Amino acid sequence: MKTWQEDLLSITEQGDCERAIFSSVESAARALGFDYCAYGFRAPLPVSSPRIALLNNYPLAWSERYAKAGYLEIDPTVQHGRKSQVPMVWSDEVFAGSGALWDEARAAGLKVGWAQSSLDGFGVGGMLTLCRSAEPLTDVELVANQQKMRWLVHVAHLALARVFRAKQPDKMTQGLTGRELEILKWTADGKSSQDIADILAVSKNTVDFHVRNAVSKLQAANKTAAVVRAAILGYLN
């Protein structure tokens, strides 16, 4: 007999079909007592306008209204998720500054909710929201189910982020060589090209050559931007 952990991990075995994966997430959410769920994917680049993808089983009218009104930009749960991976329970206090959004969501049957974000080693952010139309989320329920809910957050992100990354390949993912990564790491530590040359026992011209290659592969404007992008993408971990 499978444990609940094994049941949730089976979500990652749904292949590369986002609908099949999300259907499994929906089933897990229902088993936890939630009518609705939503997953949001946020790529780390471009920094000024990161790629975003959304999946949910909300009522269609609400999904369309949420998009048309631009509620993603003011949704306090999304704003919280971008700064913290601490779970958030919906409340009047949470939505105090977004009255219209909160009123319309409840009118659509989305009255009780819980959300948690996640961030993987590639710098890709995700957030899973679980919600329903009735029955307040009590402390007793949270104690009983929050471990499973948190597992579902990370399993959903692992499975769906992989699919979205594959669908939206980044031109920057040309393989950086071991030497290029090594030099970028030393640069991130504040070392100059001459410092790095001395550390690696190579010429400064050799270091500069690898830096130029890394800058080109990462489509960065300069060495500093290349280091920042490499760090965001998880290459310097």
Backbone hydrogen bonds, N-H to C=O, Kabsch-Sander energy under -0.5 kcal/mol:
donor,donor_aa,acceptor,acceptor_aa,energy
7,D,3,T,-2.1
8,L,4,W,-2.3
9,L,5,Q,-2.5
10,S,6,E,-1.4
11,I,8,L,-1.8
12,T,9,L,-1.6
13,E,10,S,-1.6
14,Q,11,I,-1.2
17,C,14,Q,-0.8
18,E,16,D,-0.8
21,I,17,C,-2.3
22,F,18,E,-2.9
23,S,19,R,-2.4
24,S,20,A,-1.6
25,V,21,I,-1.9
26,E,22,F,-2.8
27,S,23,S,-2.1
28,A,24,S,-2.1
29,A,25,V,-2.4
30,R,26,E,-2.6
31,A,27,S,-2.1
32,L,28,A,-1.0
32,L,29,A,-0.5
33,G,30,R,-1.7
34,F,29,A,-2.3
35,D,131,C,-0.5
36,Y,131,C,-2.9
38,A,129,T,-2.0
39,Y,55,L,-3.1
40,G,127,M,-2.2
41,F,53,A,-3.1
42,R,125,G,-2.9
43,A,51,R,-2.8
49,S,46,P,-0.6
51,R,45,L,-0.9
53,A,41,F,-2.0
55,L,39,Y,-2.5
57,N,37,C,-1.6
62,W,59,P,-0.6
63,S,59,P,-2.2
64,E,60,L,-2.5
65,R,61,A,-2.1
66,Y,62,W,-2.9
67,A,63,S,-1.9
68,K,64,E,-2.6
69,A,65,R,-2.6
70,G,67,A,-1.0
71,Y,66,Y,-2.1
73,E,70,G,-1.3
74,I,71,Y,-0.9
75,D,71,Y,-1.6
79,Q,75,D,-2.3
80,H,76,P,-2.1
81,G,77,T,-2.2
82,R,78,V,-1.6
83,K,79,Q,-0.6
83,K,80,H,-1.3
84,S,80,H,-2.2
88,M,115,A,-3.0
90,W,113,G,-2.7
95,F,91,S,-1.7
96,A,93,E,-1.3
98,S,95,F,-2.0
102,W,98,S,-2.4
103,D,99,G,-2.8
104,E,100,A,-2.5
105,A,101,L,-2.5
106,R,102,W,-2.2
107,A,103,D,-1.9
108,A,104,E,-1.4
109,G,106,R,-1.5
110,L,105,A,-2.6
111,K,109,G,-1.0
111,K,132,R,-1.7
112,V,132,R,-2.4
114,W,130,L,-2.4
115,A,88,M,-2.5
116,Q,128,L,-2.0
118,S,126,G,-2.8
120,D,124,V,-2.1
123,G,120,D,-2.0
125,G,42,R,-2.7
126,G,118,S,-2.4
127,M,40,G,-1.7
128,L,116,Q,-2.4
129,T,38,A,-2.7
130,L,114,W,-3.1
131,C,36,Y,-2.4
132,R,112,V,-2.3
138,T,136,P,-1.0
142,L,138,T,-2.3
143,V,139,D,-2.5
144,A,140,V,-1.9
145,N,141,E,-2.6
146,Q,142,L,-2.8
149,M,145,N,-2.5
150,R,146,Q,-2.7
151,W,147,Q,-2.1
152,L,148,K,-2.5
153,V,149,M,-2.0
154,H,150,R,-1.9
155,V,151,W,-2.7
156,A,152,L,-2.7
157,H,153,V,-2.0
158,L,154,H,-2.4
159,A,155,V,-2.4
160,L,156,A,-2.9
161,A,157,H,-2.2
162,R,158,L,-0.9
163,V,159,A,-1.2
164,F,160,L,-2.6
165,R,161,A,-2.7
166,A,162,R,-1.7
167,K,163,V,-2.1
168,Q,164,F,-1.7
171,K,169,P,-0.5
173,T,170,D,-2.1
174,Q,171,K,-0.6
181,L,177,T,-2.5
182,E,178,G,-2.3
183,I,179,R,-2.4
184,L,180,E,-2.3
185,K,181,L,-2.3
186,W,182,E,-2.0
187,T,183,I,-2.3
188,A,184,L,-2.4
189,D,185,K,-1.1
190,G,187,T,-2.0
191,K,186,W,-2.1
196,I,192,S,-2.6
197,A,193,S,-2.3
198,D,194,Q,-2.2
199,I,195,D,-2.3
200,L,196,I,-2.7
201,A,197,A,-0.9
202,V,197,A,-2.1
207,V,203,S,-1.8
208,D,204,K,-2.7
209,F,205,N,-2.1
210,H,206,T,-2.1
211,V,207,V,-2.4
212,R,208,D,-2.5
213,N,209,F,-1.9
214,A,210,H,-2.4
215,V,211,V,-2.8
216,S,212,R,-2.3
217,K,213,N,-2.7
218,L,214,A,-2.2
219,Q,216,S,-1.1
220,A,215,V,-2.4
226,A,222,N,-2.1
227,V,223,K,-2.1
228,V,224,T,-2.2
229,R,225,A,-2.5
230,A,226,A,-2.5
231,A,227,V,-2.3
232,I,228,V,-2.5
233,L,229,R,-2.3
234,G,231,A,-1.2
235,Y,230,A,-2.3
236,L,230,A,-0.7
237,N,234,G,-1.0
